[in-house]
Amino acid sequence: MTALPPVQSKHLFHYELKGEPNEALQAQIDANLPVPQLSLDGEWNPAAYRELVTDLMKNQYESAPSYYASVDQCSKQELVVPPRDGNDAPVRLWVYRPHSLKDDSTAPAIVYSHGGGSVGGCLEDFEPMYAHMAVETGTVVCAPGYRMVPHTKFPFTMLDTYAGVMHVLENTSFLGIDPARIAISGDSAGGYQILATAAKLAQEGESHRVKLARVSVAQIFDYFLTVPPEEMMSAETDTIQESAKVIEWMVGDDQDRLLQERNPLLFPGLASEELLAKYPPFIVIEQEFDNFRTPNETLARRLGEQGRLLEYICYPGCGHDGGHPNSDSDFLEMIDVYLK
């Protein structure tokens, strides 16, 4: 498939960076806490990190009761996608439909991939988030349950999400969604999942089936393996060890070969211009003090050069966990303007 026609940005958002973190982030920086914290008692410990993600999400829901309330405002389907497209295992796919869309057989949909550093998180941890997203956006939210490292190796680490996306694209009538209004979206490690899926869609000539792709603070590994630490921001140097460990868990001793091959399914920042030109329309979101800001800015610029960027947003005074007061309303506007 040839390069797709250039997309038209509406330039909805523009935030001036101020160079000062907010009070909560400044306290975190002052305490010299890693973001995110992958270790327990000084040891790299996947089980401890999974527990950390579960606790973080629980705390988020308890601080905002609307998350739990949203679960009762949706119907939920628990589907299983059989092994396909080179994947080696079935994939759980949970589908959330707001009651307001009960009788709508052509609803817009978001295939959403959760965060968790590629190490932690599961469908159960994020259920209130999926339901809340569905209710707030007025869309059907489809959530693939991708597997974590170190127990799952590349390429199966990303093929779970790709298989889930393809299942949605091919079963729109059964799912009651509009095939012309499907977005793929992910945050942090979920952003990596979506970038890898976008690369695979482009390779297979399937990008035209996705109306919108959105990534926020996406986990991009190659930057930390190819750029000297002295050229990084301080927040970024904290991520070198984390990225190296996650990649080790993903590919073992195969890292150098995959880097030399510039494999975009593992290293999204190394996708060629030719491949980027075949991507779906993209929104890229960053935070001023995020540990993945520079590689995401670079990727956004390159997507723009290939006519595939709708919006690039960088929120001032925030780190990886976000927290800008406009982020929720901005997300709703993105969906209304670019998906619906």
C-alpha positions in Angstrom: 0.0 0.0 0.0 1.3 3.4 -0.9 1.6 6.4 1.4 -1.8 7.7 2.6 -3.1 11.2 1.9 -1.8 13.9 4.3 -4.1 14.4 7.3 -5.4 17.8 8.2 -4.7 19.0 11.8 -7.2 21.4 13.4 -4.5 22.6 15.8 -6.8 22.3 18.8 -4.3 22.6 21.6 -1.2 24.6 22.4 0.5 24.8 25.8 3.5 26.9 26.6 6.1 25.0 28.6 7.1 26.9 31.7 10.2 24.9 32.9 8.8 24.4 36.4 7.2 21.2 37.7 4.1 21.4 39.7 4.3 21.0 43.5 3.5 17.3 43.6 6.1 16.5 40.9 8.7 18.8 42.5 8.3 16.9 45.8 8.9 13.6 43.9 12.0 15.0 42.2 13.3 16.4 45.5 12.8 12.9 47.0 14.7 11.4 44.1 12.1 8.7 43.5 12.4 6.7 40.3 9.5 7.1 37.9 8.2 4.5 37.7 9.7 2.5 40.6 10.4 -1.0 39.3 12.3 -2.3 42.3 11.6 -3.5 45.8 14.3 -3.8 48.4 16.9 -2.9 45.8 16.0 -5.8 43.5 14.4 -5.8 40.1 11.1 -7.6 40.9 8.3 -8.0 38.3 5.9 -9.3 41.0 6.4 -6.2 43.1 5.9 -3.9 40.2 2.6 -5.7 39.3 1.5 -5.1 42.9 2.5 -1.5 42.6 0.4 -1.0 39.4 -2.6 -2.6 41.1 -2.3 -0.4 44.1 -1.8 2.8 42.0 -4.9 2.1 40.0 -7.0 1.3 43.1 -5.9 4.6 44.7 -6.9 6.5 41.5 -10.4 4.9 41.5 -10.9 5.5 45.3 -10.0 9.2 44.8 -12.7 9.6 42.1 -15.9 7.6 42.8 -17.1 8.2 39.2 -14.7 5.4 38.1 -16.5 2.7 40.1 -19.9 4.2 39.2 -19.1 3.9 35.5 -18.9 0.1 35.8 -22.6 0.0 36.4 -23.3 2.3 33.5 -21.9 -0.2 30.9 -22.5 -3.6 29.6 -19.5 -5.8 29.4 -18.6 -8.7 27.0 -15.6 -11.0 27.8 -14.4 -12.3 24.5 -11.4 -14.5 23.5 -9.5 -13.9 20.3 -7.9 -17.2 19.1 -4.3 -17.3 18.0 -3.8 -15.4 14.7 -1.4 -13.3 12.7 1.6 -15.2 14.0 0.6 -15.0 17.7 1.1 -18.0 19.9 -1.8 -17.8 22.3 -5.4 -16.6 22.7 -6.0 -13.0 23.8 -8.7 -11.8 26.2 -10.7 -8.9 24.8 -13.1 -7.1 27.1 -15.7 -4.8 25.5 -17.5 -2.0 27.4 -20.7 -0.5 25.9 -22.4 2.4 27.7 -26.1 1.9 28.3 -26.6 5.1 26.3 -25.4 3.1 23.2 -27.4 0.0 23.9 -29.5 0.3 20.7 -26.8 1.8 18.5 -25.4 -0.8 16.1 -22.9 1.7 14.6 -21.3 3.3 17.6 -17.8 4.7 17.5 -15.1 2.6 19.2 -11.8 3.0 21.0 -9.4 0.0 21.2 -7.5 1.0 24.3 -4.2 -0.5 25.6 -3.4 0.1 29.3 -0.1 1.1 30.8 2.1 -0.6 33.4 5.7 -0.5 32.1 5.2 -3.6 30.0 5.7 -5.5 33.3 2.6 -4.8 35.4 -1.1 -4.3 34.9 -4.0 -6.5 33.7 -7.6 -6.2 32.5 -8.9 -6.5 36.1 -6.7 -3.6 37.3 -8.1 -1.3 34.6 -11.8 -2.2 34.4 -13.1 1.0 36.1 -10.9 3.0 33.7 -12.3 1.2 30.6 -15.9 1.7 31.8 -15.2 5.4 32.7 -13.7 6.0 29.3 -16.7 4.4 27.5 -19.2 6.5 29.5 -17.4 9.8 29.3 -16.6 9.6 25.6 -19.8 7.9 24.5 -17.9 5.2 22.7 -17.5 1.4 22.8 -14.2 0.7 24.5 -12.4 -2.6 23.6 -9.5 -3.7 25.8 -7.0 -6.4 24.7 -5.4 -8.2 27.6 -1.8 -8.3 26.4 0.8 -10.3 28.2 3.7 -9.0 30.3 7.4 -9.5 30.4 9.5 -11.3 31.5 7.1 -14.3 31.0 6.2 -13.3 27.4 8.9 -12.5 24.7 8.9 -10.4 21.7 7.1 -10.4 19.2 4.3 -11.9 21.2 4.5 -8.9 23.6 2.9 -6.8 20.9 1.1 -9.3 18.8 -1.5 -9.7 21.5 -2.6 -6.1 21.0 -2.4 -6.4 17.2 -4.5 -9.5 17.3 -7.1 -7.7 19.4 -7.2 -4.7 17.1 -7.6 -6.9 14.0 -10.4 -8.8 15.7 -12.3 -5.6 16.3 -11.7 -4.4 12.8 -13.0 -7.6 11.3 -16.1 -8.0 13.6 -17.6 -4.6 13.7 -21.1 -5.9 12.9 -21.0 -8.4 15.7 -19.7 -5.7 18.1 -22.2 -3.1 17.0 -19.6 -0.5 16.0 -19.0 1.7 13.0 -16.1 0.4 10.9 -15.4 4.0 9.8 -15.0 5.3 13.4 -12.5 3.2 15.2 -9.6 4.6 17.2 -6.6 2.9 18.8 -5.2 4.5 21.9 -2.7 3.8 24.7 -0.8 5.3 27.6 2.8 4.6 28.6 3.4 0.9 27.9 0.1 0.9 26.2 1.4 3.7 24.0 4.3 1.3 23.0 1.6 -1.3 22.2 -0.3 1.1 19.9 2.9 2.3 18.2 4.0 -1.3 17.5 0.4 -2.1 16.3 0.5 0.9 14.0 3.7 -0.2 12.5 2.3 -3.7 11.9 -0.9 -2.3 10.4 1.3 -0.2 8.0 3.4 -3.2 7.1 0.2 -5.2 6.3 -1.5 -2.4 4.4 -4.3 -2.2 7.0 -3.8 1.4 8.4 -6.8 2.8 6.4 -9.1 0.8 8.7 -8.2 2.9 11.7 -9.6 6.5 11.8 -7.4 7.7 14.6 -4.4 6.6 16.7 -3.5 8.3 19.9 -0.5 7.7 22.2 0.3 9.4 25.5 3.8 9.3 27.2 4.5 6.2 25.1 7.2 3.9 26.2 9.9 4.2 23.5 12.9 2.1 24.2 15.5 2.7 21.4 16.3 6.3 22.6 17.7 4.9 25.9 19.8 2.3 24.0 21.3 4.7 21.3 21.6 8.2 22.9 24.5 9.0 25.3 23.2 9.8 28.8 24.9 13.3 28.8 22.5 14.3 26.0 19.4 13.4 27.9 17.2 15.4 30.3 17.5 14.4 34.0 14.1 12.7 34.0 15.2 10.6 31.1 18.4 9.3 32.6 16.3 7.7 35.3 14.7 5.5 32.6 17.9 4.0 31.2 18.1 1.1 33.6 14.4 0.4 33.4 14.4 0.4 29.6 17.4 -1.8 29.4 15.9 -4.3 31.8 12.5 -4.4 30.0 14.2 -5.0 26.7 16.4 -7.7 28.2 13.2 -9.4 29.4 11.6 -9.0 26.0 14.3 -10.2 23.6 17.2 -11.6 25.7 20.4 -11.6 23.7 18.7 -10.5 20.5 18.7 -6.8 21.2 21.7 -5.8 19.0 20.3 -7.6 16.0 16.9 -6.0 16.3 18.5 -2.6 16.9 20.6 -3.0 13.7 17.5 -4.0 11.8 15.6 -1.0 13.2 12.7 -3.2 13.9 9.7 -0.8 14.4 7.6 -3.5 16.1 10.1 -3.4 19.1 11.7 0.0 18.6 8.9 2.4 17.4 11.2 5.4 17.2 13.3 3.7 14.5 10.4 3.3 12.0 11.4 4.4 8.5 10.0 7.5 6.8 8.5 5.2 4.2 6.6 3.2 6.9 5.5 6.3 8.8 3.9 7.6 5.7 1.5 4.6 5.8 0.5 5.1 9.5 -3.1 6.1 10.6 -3.6 9.7 11.6 -1.8 10.3 14.9 -2.2 12.3 18.1 0.9 12.3 20.3 0.7 13.6 23.9 3.6 14.3 26.2 4.3 16.0 29.6 7.0 18.6 30.1 8.9 16.4 32.6 8.1 13.0 31.3 10.9 10.4 31.0 9.8 9.7 27.4 9.4 13.2 26.2 12.3 13.6 23.8 11.7 10.4 21.8 8.0 11.1 21.5 8.7 14.7 20.4 11.0 13.3 17.7 8.5 10.7 16.6 5.7 13.4 16.4 7.9 15.6 14.3 8.7 12.7 11.9 5.0 11.8 11.7 4.3 15.4 10.8 6.9 15.4 8.1 5.1 12.4 6.6 1.7 14.0 6.8 0.4 11.7 9.5 0.2 14.0 12.6 -3.1 15.6 13.7 -1.9 17.0 17.1 1.2 17.1 19.3 0.4 18.2 22.8 2.9 18.7 25.7 1.4 19.6 29.0 3.5 22.0 31.2 4.6 21.3 34.7 3.7 17.6 34.7 5.6 14.3 34.7 4.9 10.8 33.5 1.7 10.4 35.5 0.2 13.6 34.1 -2.2 15.6 36.2 -2.8 18.7 34.0 -6.3 20.0 34.8 -7.2 20.2 31.1 -6.2 16.7 30.1 -9.5 15.0 30.6 -11.5 17.7 28.7 -8.9 17.7 26.0 -9.2 14.0 25.5 -13.0 14.3 25.1 -12.5 17.1 22.6 -10.0 14.9 20.6 -12.6 12.1 20.4 -15.4 14.4 19.5 -13.4 16.2 16.8 -11.3 13.5 15.2 -13.2 10.3 15.8 -16.9 11.1 15.8 
